[in-house]
Amino acid sequence: MNKDIYINNRNKLMQTIEDDSIVILFAGKAPKKTGDELYEFTPNRNFYYLTGIQEQEHLVVLSKSKETVSQKLFLKDLDLDVEMWNGKTLRDNEGKEVSGIEEVVYMKEFKSYIH
């Protein structure tokens, strides 16, 4: 889909929330089926509606303060050993392209950002 749809969806949401508010949405994670098998992953609908990303373990933080809107996408940290078995995961440039969010970082920065 066109990233302008997701940009528009986020803009509509940010117009409806009050100043000094924050929205944190997780993509989710596929539940385990057996010890080494997962059920098929379906992203959290709200997360997908605002980002267009269909991969698990990412999150988006949207905040509004004094009419200033901030949008930040956190991608799961890269693990090349896991990628070898499960396939390539989303990179920061791909996250920007899909979602239209300019500020894309990895999950290791989330705790310091949220504090």
C-alpha positions in Angstrom: 0.0 0.0 0.0 0.9 3.6 -0.3 2.6 5.0 2.8 0.5 8.2 2.5 -2.5 6.2 3.8 -0.6 5.4 7.0 0.6 9.0 7.4 -2.9 10.2 7.0 -4.2 7.7 9.5 -1.6 8.9 12.1 -2.4 12.5 11.4 -6.1 11.8 12.0 -5.3 10.1 15.3 -3.0 12.9 16.5 -5.8 15.5 15.8 -8.1 13.6 18.2 -5.8 13.2 21.2 -5.2 15.8 23.8 -1.9 17.7 24.4 0.7 15.9 26.6 -0.5 12.5 25.5 1.4 9.5 24.3 0.3 6.4 22.2 2.4 3.3 22.3 1.3 0.4 20.0 3.0 -3.0 19.7 2.9 -5.1 16.6 2.5 -8.2 18.7 4.1 -11.6 18.6 3.0 -14.9 17.2 2.0 -17.4 20.0 3.9 -20.7 20.2 2.3 -23.7 18.7 4.9 -26.2 19.9 8.4 -26.0 21.3 9.9 -24.7 18.1 6.9 -23.8 15.9 4.8 -20.6 16.0 1.3 -19.9 14.8 1.0 -17.6 11.8 1.6 -14.0 12.8 -1.1 -11.3 12.4 -0.1 -7.8 13.4 -2.1 -5.8 16.0 -4.8 -4.1 13.8 -4.2 -0.7 15.3 -0.4 -1.0 14.8 -0.9 -2.0 11.2 -3.5 0.7 10.6 -1.0 3.4 11.7 2.2 1.9 10.2 1.5 -0.7 7.4 4.1 -3.0 9.0 3.2 -6.7 9.1 6.1 -8.0 11.1 6.2 -9.0 14.7 8.0 -7.4 17.7 8.1 -3.8 16.5 6.4 -0.8 18.1 5.4 2.8 17.4 5.4 5.7 19.8 3.3 8.7 18.9 3.2 11.7 21.2 1.7 15.2 21.3 2.9 18.1 23.4 1.9 21.7 22.9 0.7 21.0 19.4 4.1 19.3 18.6 3.7 15.8 17.3 6.4 13.2 17.5 6.4 9.9 15.7 9.0 7.2 16.3 9.2 3.6 15.1 11.2 1.1 17.0 12.2 -2.0 15.1 13.3 -5.2 16.8 17.0 -5.5 17.2 18.9 -7.2 14.4 20.0 -10.8 15.1 21.8 -12.2 12.1 21.9 -15.8 13.6 18.0 -15.7 14.0 17.7 -14.3 10.5 19.6 -17.2 9.1 16.8 -19.5 10.2 13.7 -17.3 10.2 14.4 -14.9 7.3 15.4 -11.3 7.1 13.7 -8.8 9.3 12.8 -5.2 8.6 15.7 -2.6 8.4 15.4 1.1 9.3 15.3 2.3 5.7 12.5 -0.3 4.9 10.6 0.8 8.0 10.7 4.4 6.8 9.6 3.4 3.3 6.6 1.3 4.4 5.3 3.5 7.3 6.4 7.0 6.2 7.8 7.6 9.7 11.1 9.4 9.4 12.5 8.6 12.9 13.2 4.9 12.9 15.5 3.3 15.4 16.0 -0.1 17.0 14.4 -1.5 20.2 17.6 -1.3 22.2 16.9 2.5 22.4 13.3 2.2 23.6 14.0 2.1 27.4 16.1 5.2 27.4 13.7 7.0 25.1 10.6 6.3 27.2 12.3 7.3 30.4 
